[in-house]
Amino acid sequence: MKYQKISQFLYCYKRKNDDKFIENIMMNVKLDLEPLHSWIDYQQKPLIISGPCSAESEEQLMETCKALKALNVDVLRAGIWKPRTRPNSFEGYGVEALAWLKTVKEELNMPFAVEVANPQHIEEALKHGVDILWLGARTTVNPFNVQEIADALKGVDVPVMIKNPINPDLALWIGAIERIYNAGIRKMAVIHRGFSSLQSSKYRNIPTWQIPIELKTHIPNMPIICDPSHIAGTREYLQEIAQKALDLNYDGLMIESHRDPDKAMSDAKQQVTPDGLHDILSNLKIRIVRNQSQDVELINQLDKLRESIDEVDRELIEILRTRMSLVEQACEYKRENNITIFQVERWNDIFRSRSDWAQKMEMNKDFIAEIYKLIHIESIRKQTEVITRKEIEMTK
């Protein structure tokens, strides 16, 4: 099933109406950003941001944050305004909670990050000494809302982190980044918090790791922070998601922590106690980044393997080119003999046989099946293109 989700995303992503925008514009995104370590003082990667989902009282905030400071958390967080799905739910204490945050910040001498959703939030947050602002998923999804925030940020020197939009739309995410950047903000990071989906999943929000990876491809100097809490939706999956993020070389983690999670006024299931956070962080394995390794033998061996992979990939592409050439020949034969492009029996035979071949070679048959679905879609497109071109030529 996971291969199906990936391939469906990749194909739809490439074929949707604004793919020319993605190819021609996003490939040229160049942002002059200040490095993460220049605006957040942290000792080593990963950067850790933690705190309660919501600021519920000054006592709750102080007790939780004192425990987090003892864990050497780098940045504290707390929800001040909570955009809930339905009315009559707890939506945060607003400005009243900012006063608690200011008291905690002054006593603990630690930076605080807060979500903002409109210009009034920005004004109040900055007035109370908030150090870092972030835009939530429900804000990023609305360009009008993002632009209002960008206009309010003009002339303000404050770091801004941007969560991915609710839906898996890379162009929308990058669009929000550009709007904030065009307002003059140079201290930026993005937060990967997963995506809503109608598909069943053990997670609250499906990670779809390919999207933040693609974003990093277009904006290499953009720091990426993972929010395991919102991806997981329940604390039992926090460890595996946090580890996955580090394996993908993310710059930091944002994990919600509460002194008594089960009694939290919002998102109780996805929060952990400070002791629980300590356990998660203690069990994380920090991977070596290739260009930071001093082990010459390790680097040389990895380079050799990568060269072999590159060679095989080139051969794969050459084979696909040959296959498409054969498809064109078959298409010409179909056209001359008035045969339809799509033959359901042939497709069913390909789909079954290639999966069987994969299984006999001890490969994942679902993975191969999804690859051949994409190949088949491209084959149909190619044949349609050939027939249309021939018909045009015949009418001249």
Helices and strands as residue ranges (DSSP letters): H 2-15, H 19-24, G 26-28, H 36-39, E 47-51, H 58-70, E 75-77, H 95-108, E 112-116, H 119-127, E 132-135, H 137-140, H 143-153, E 160-163, H 170-182, E 188-192, H 210-218, E 224-226, H 228-232, G 235-237, H 238-247, E 252-256, G 261-263, G 268-270, H 274-282, G 290-292, H 296-336, H 344-360, H 365-395
